[in-house]
Amino acid sequence: MIYTHFIDGALTTGLNRRSWINYNPANNNPLGEVCQANDEDIEAAVNSSEKAFQIWKSKTGAERGRVLITAANILRSRLEQIALSETQDVGKPISESLAVDVSSAADALEYFGGMAAGIHGEFFDLKNAFGYTRREPLGICAGIGAWNYPIQIAAWKAAPALACGNSMIFKPSELTPATALELAKAFMEAGAPPGLFNVVQGDGRVGAMLVDHPGIAKISLTGSVSTGKKIFAGAVAQLKQVTLELGGKSPLIIFEDADIHNAVSAAMLANFYTQGEVCSNGTRVFVNRKIFDNFLRQLKDRTEKIRLGDPADPDTQMGAIISKAHMEKITRFIDSGKSSGATLLTGGFRPGKDFKGRDISSGNFLAPAIFADCDDSMEICREEIFGPVLSILSFDSEEEVIGRANNTPFGLSAGVFTNDLKRGHRVIHQLQAGTCWINNYNITPIELPFGGYKQSGQGRENSLAAIQHYTQLKSVYVELGNVESPY
Ligand code: NDP
C-alpha cells in the first residue's frame, strides 16, 4: 500500500520518491508507505488548485452546495470502509470512528453545502446612492491537520472553504495519511473540478512550504500551540489569513449539587474518549470538596471497567495511542505526576492483555490514569498531555474555582456541572474559554462555533462564524446622482 498525494483529480506518488512507513498503533505492523511532497509537488498542487478556483468561484452557491452534499452522501455510503481505515490509522475504537469521525465529516459537508446558496452580502440605502457588500472567496486555502481526527479535521476545513468558493490544498498529519484521500475521491466523484481539493502528504516541512507559498491565501491549522506560533509567524510575514485550532488544558468544574452519575460520565468522556487524544479535553477536573470522595469512588470504579483493547473490535471502548513516541511522552508525564507527589489512583501502566484476554503487548496501549492529591502547580495540571490522564482537584468556593480554572495560558474549552441554572451561566460567563458546556462535555455540533481563547487559537470553525474566515468582504458604492466636486 502506498499513501499517495491527490493532485488535479488523481492519486499520484509525485516527483519525490522519498517515503516512510505508516504503522498501525494497535500492533505496530506496517500499514504502508507514505510519500513526502517536494517543491515540484507543491507547485503542481498550487497550479491545479488555481485552475480549479477559477472554475469553482464562477459557479452559483447552489451548484457548489450540490457537490458538497453529494460528497457527504458518498462518505456515508462508505461509512464502514472509511471508519475501519481511520481506526487502523489512528488506533481509536471502531465504535467511535463509525459514530463520530466519518459522520461528523459528512455533517460538515451537508451543513455548509446547504448554506452555500445563502452566502450573501448586505444592502445599504444611502442618500442618492446605495451600497452593497459581497462575500468573495479568498483563493487557495491550505488546511494542515492533526492526527487525532483526520477525516473530521479535513472536512471541517474543506466544507466551509469550498462552500465559500475557495479551493483547498490539505496536508494530513504524517501519522494519518489515509482518509483525507477518501475525502478527495468523494469530492471528485461528486462533480468537483480537478484540483478543487488536493492532498499533499508529508511532515511539517510540507506544511511549512504551504505556509510560505505566495499563491496560497489562507492557512487553517489544527495542531499544537507551538506549531500554531510558527505558522502564525510565517503567515504574518505575508499577511495571510489564519485560523488556528490549538491545544488546551481545560477545566471541568463539578459543583456539589450536580447529578454525580452524569458528571462522572462527562469526566470520563472529557479524558478517555479517543485515548484522551482530544484537544478540548477537560483534563483538570475540579470537584467540590463536599462530594469529592463519592465522586472519586465512582470515577475510579467506572474507569477501571473501560474495555481497553483491539480497536477493530466493536465492543472496545478504548484503543491504542497514536505512536510509540507519543506513548513514551505520556508515560513521562505520568512519572512526573508521581514524582511531584500526586497519587496515581489507577491506570498509567501498559496492559499485556485486552478485555477479551488477547495479547496486546505489541501495541501502544495505556490503561486510563487518574491522579488525585494534585496541586495546580504540578506539571500534569499545567501542560497538555494529550493522552488518557485525568487530574482531579478539590475546591470550596465558586470564586476560588473560577480563578484557578482561568489560571492557564490556554483557553480552548471549559465545562460546568450544576443543577443551579443561574450558577451554571454565571460561572460559564466568567471562564476564559471559547467552547463551553453546561452539564455535558465535548459535544461539538456543526451548528455551534468551535475554537479557543488565549493561546488555544484564532478564528472559529463550524457554524456561520466559519464563513467569515473563508471570505473577504467587498464594499461597492453606487452613485445615483451627480458627482459633487470642489474642482
Ligand atoms: P502538531 O502541531 O505537531 O502538528 C499539526 C500539523 O502541523 C501536522 O500536520 C504537522 O505535520 C504540521 N506541522 C508541524 N510543524 C509545522 C510547521 N513548522 N509548519 C507547518 N506545518 C507544520 O500537532 P499534532 O499532530 O501532534 O496534534 C496534536 C495537537 O493538536 C495537540 O496539541 C492538540 O491539542 C491539537 N489539536 C487541536 C484541535 C482543535 O481543534 N483545537 C483538535 C485536535 C488537535 P507532521 O505532524 O506531519 O510533521
Boltz pocket constraint, residues with backbone or C-beta under 6 A from the ligand:
constraints:
  - pocket:
      binder: B
      contacts: [[A, 144], [A, 145], [A, 146], [A, 147], [A, 148], [A, 149], [A, 171], [A, 172], [A, 173], [A, 174], [A, 175], [A, 202], [A, 203], [A, 204], [A, 205], [A, 206], [A, 207], [A, 208], [A, 209], [A, 211], [A, 221], [A, 222], [A, 223], [A, 224], [A, 225], [A, 226], [A, 227], [A, 228], [A, 230], [A, 231], [A, 244], [A, 245], [A, 246], [A, 247], [A, 248], [A, 277], [A, 278], [A, 279], [A, 280], [A, 384], [A, 386], [A, 412], [A, 456], [A, 457]]
      max_distance: 6.0
